[in-house]
Amino acid sequence: MYLSLDGVCISMVEPMTKERAYAVLGVDESADFSAVSLAFRNLREKYHPDKNPAFRKEYAEALAAFELLQRDY
């Protein structure tokens, strides 16, 4: 799977599954949407490429995890 972030393709080694998405965001699988959203916001601040260009892959993974999980809420 490839994600495009600001025109740069980032290869993810593993496809994003729900189990992996919860792990990436650091929340339990029984977490409600507000907990998932809060976890994503915290990771977004920590890994945003404008603040920390070295963490582009981590930001892309967090974004992919959040996008996958928000579909269920």
N, C-alpha and C positions, 0 to 999 in steps of 0.2 A: 504494500500500500504506500502511496506517495501523497504527501500533503504539500501544498504550495503556500508559502508564507512570504509575502512581499516579492513574489516572482522567483523565489528560490525553492526548488523542490527538496523536500526532506524525506528520506526513505525511513520508514519505520520497519524494524526487523519483524515484529510480531503484529498480526492484525489486531485491531482493537475489539475486544470482546467486552461484555458487560462486567465480567469478573475483573478483567484487567483495568477497565475504566474506573471501577470503584477503588482498586489498589493505587492507580496513578493519582487519583484525587485524595487518597488517604481517608476515605470514609467507609463505614460499614454498609453492607448491601441492604440493610433495613433503613438506611438514612432517608429522610424526607427531602423534598426538593430544596428547602431552605438550607439544609446542611450541605447538600451537593453544591448549591450555588455559592455559599460562603467559602467552601473549600476551593472552588475554582477561582473566585475573586482573589483569595490569598495567594494562590499559585500564579495567577496572572500578574499580580504586582511583583512577585518574587522573580519570575522568569521572563517578563516582557522584554522583547528584543530591543526596544528603545532604551531601556535601562541597563540591560545585561545581554549584549549581543552574543556572548558565549553560550547562552542557554536557549538558543533557538529551537533545538530539538525538544527540550523539556517543555517549552511553551507550546509547541505544536502538539505534543502528546496530551498535555492538559486540555488544550482546546478540543482535540478529537474526542477525548473522554467525556468532556462536558456536553459536546454536541450529541454524542451517542445517548447519554443518560437523559438529557432533557426531553428527548422524544417520548419517553415513558410517562412524563408528568403532565 
